[in-house]
Amino acid sequence: MGYISLLYDNDQEIVNEYCNSKSDRAANALIRKYSSLVYFTAFRYVENEHDAQDISQDVFVKVLSKLHTFKNQSSLQTWIYSITANHSKNFLRKKSLRKFLRIDKEVAFDIEDKYQNSAQDNLEYVETNQLLLKELSKLPEKQREVFSLRYFEDLSYTEISKLLGTSVGGLKANYFHAVKKLSSQLGELK
């Protein structure tokens, strides 16, 4: 992030440079700055590394192709988050439809094996994260989103409020309920 801040003072400079000249430097700065937000947002929805990487690539292709439509009505971070969340939800809908139509029978069995094989280095860490993600997926969508943005992205309630268009009070209530449910569920499993 430090290198990016030397090149650009703010997101608007990145947007302007890319829109004016399709600069690779601006595109790379934008991708570098927001890659973890996009990847981890997608991962929380799809719970699969490979799918999250594919979604991330698709999101950045879309972001760069539509950057000229960004109107500064929200922050660039909010705009990119919204695109990622929508793309991830659409991915899950399509995946559910394929499963329903029995086009992709083996995907559900493959997902867990692939993830576990790619993270043998730190088995305890992987198991804890999988357990957390499994329990997180059981929460209502609003609680899951607020918890994820607060816990994984370390965003303030004000930032989350801008991202989701929800009151800070409502966010705090959702976060409290999410923590309470997760603590209860994880406590029972130990």
Sequence and secondary structure as in RCSB ss.txt:
>XXXX:A:sequence
MGYISLLYDNDQEIVNEYCNSKSDRAANALIRKYSSLVYFTAFRYVENEHDAQDISQDVFVKVLSKLHTFKNQSS
LQTWIYSITANHSKNFLRKKSLRKFLRIDKEVAFDIEDKYQNSAQDNLEYVETNQLLLKELSKLPEKQREVFSLR
YFEDLSYTEISKLLGTSVGGLKANYFHAVKKLSSQLGELK
>XXXX:A:secstr
 HHHHHH SSHHHHHHHHHHH  HHHHHHHHHHHHHHHHHHHHHHH  HHHHHHHHHHHHHHHHHHGGG  SSS 
HHHHHHHHHHHHHHHHHHHHHHHHHTTS TTHHHHHHHHHHHTTGGGHHHHHHHHHHHHHHTTS HHHHHHHHHH
HTS   HHHHHHHHT  HHHHHHHHHHHHHHHHHHHHHH 
